[in-house]
C-alpha cells in the first residue's frame, strides 16, 4: 500500500532571477605569465599584455556560459516573488549565502532575515540549497516579483572562504 506523503514546496531554479552584484573587474582565471609561457613569449615583454588579457577574459566568459560555472569568485543576487521551504541556489560552485532580504508586506521596507531562520548547504553538482530552519517561519513578504533577495557567493578562485570539493573542505 502506497502512502502519499505531503511534499515540500521546492522553488524551481528557473524562477530565480540572478544578476551579478559587485564590480566586473574580476581577477583573471589564468595568469598572464601562464599564457606568455604557453605562447612562448618572454615574461618581461608587456607589449601584448592587454591583448592576452582580453583573450583570457573572453575564454573565461565562454567557458562559464557553456559550463554554467564560475571560474573566478563572484557575488550574485537572486530575486524571487515569495519564500519557499527550499530554494535552489544554482550558481556553481556554491560557496555561501551572504544575506537573505525581503520586502516587508506591511511597510514596503527591505529587511534582513535573521540567519537563525534558515541554513544553506552545498548539495549535488556543486550547487547549494537554502532551507527553512526547523520550527521557523519565513516573514511575510510583499506581493511583488522581487520580494525576496538572496545574495550568494560562488566560484573556484575564492580566497577568504572554505570551499567544499568532493566532500572535503578545502581552504
N, C-alpha and C positions, 0 to 999 in steps of 0.2 A: 504494500500500500504506500503510495506517494503522499507525503505531507508537503503542502505548498507553504514554504517559509516566507515570511514578509521580507521584501527586498529593500535594501538601502537605495536611496536616490543617488545615482552616480552622475556627476556632471560630464557630459561628452566633451572631449578635448577640443572639438571643432568650434564650440561655442565660446571658449575663452579667447578673447581678442588680445593678442600680445603686441606690445610695441616696445621698442628699445628705449631704455632710460639711460641718462648719463651722456657723456661726450663720446663722439665717434672716433676719437684718436686712440684706437686700441694699440697695444703693443703688437709687434709682428709675430706671427705664428712660427716663422723660421727666421733666424738671424741673417743679416746682410753678409756676415762673414761666411756663413754656410753656403749661401748662394754664390758668393765670389769664388769660394773654393771649388764648388761644383762646376762653374763655367770656366775655371782655370784663369781667374783674374787675380792680380796681386791685391792683398787685403788693403794696402796703403792707397790704392787707386780709388779715388772717390768720384770720378767723373760720371760714372753710370749709376751711382747710388740711388738717385731719385727714380730712375727707370726700373731698377731692380725692386725697389720698394713698391712701386705701382704693380709690378708683376706679382709680388708676394701677396699684396692685398687683394688683387683680382683672383688669384688662385685660391686664396683662403675663402673669399666670399663664395666662389663657385662650389668648393668642397662643402662648405657649411650649408649652402642652399640644397644641394643634391642629397647629402647625407643627413640633413636636418639635425646638425650637431654643432656646438660651439667649440672651436679650437682654442680660442682665447677667452679670458674672463669677461663676462658680460652681465649686465643687470637689465632685467625685463620687468615690465609692469603689465599684468593681465587684468582685464576687466570682465565682470560677469553681471548679469542682471539680478541675481539672487544668490544666497548662500545654499550650499548643498552639504550633505553629510560627508561626502568625499569629493575632492576636486583634483582632477588630474593636472599635474604640472609637467607639461610636455617639453620644456626647454631642457636639452640634454648637453652634457651630463649635469644632472641636478646637483647643486651644492647646498643651498639653504634658502629659507624664506626669511627675508629681512623684515617685512611688515605686512600686516593684513589690515586694511582700512575699509570703511563703509560710509555711505551717505545715510545719516540718521533719518528715519521716516518722519519723525515729529518736527525736527528743526531744519533739516537740509544741510547740517554741518557734516564735514568729513572728520570722522573719529577713528581712533585706533581700536582694534580688537585686542584685548589682553592676551598675552601669549599662553596663559593657563587654559584658555578656551579651546585651543587647537594644538595639534602637533603635525609636523611634516617629516616624512621619511622617504628615503630612496626606495624605489620599487624596481621592477624589471626593466631591462633595456636602458639603464642609466636615467630613467625619468624619476619624478617624485610624485608624492600624493599628499594632499593636505587633508587631515582627518579632524573631525569634530571630537573633542575630548569626551571621555565617559562622564555622564551626568551633566554635561554642559549644553547650553543652548546658544545658537547664534543670535546676535542682536537683531532688532527689527530694522531692515534696510528699506530705503525708499524704493518706489516702483519706477525704476529707470534702467536703461541699458548699461550704465557704468556704476551701478550701486555698490558693487564690491570690487576692491582694488587690491591685488596681491603683487608684492614686489619680490622677485625671485632672482637669485644669482646662479649662474651656470657657467660651464666652460672647463676645459682641461688645464689651462695655464692659470690656476688660482694659487696665489702665494700665501694669503692670510687666512685660509680656512682648510679644514681637513676634507678630503675627497674620498668617497668610498669607491674602491675599484675591486671587482671580483670578490666582494665580501670582506675585504680587508681595508682598514683605514690607512690612507697614505697622507703624510704631511707635506 
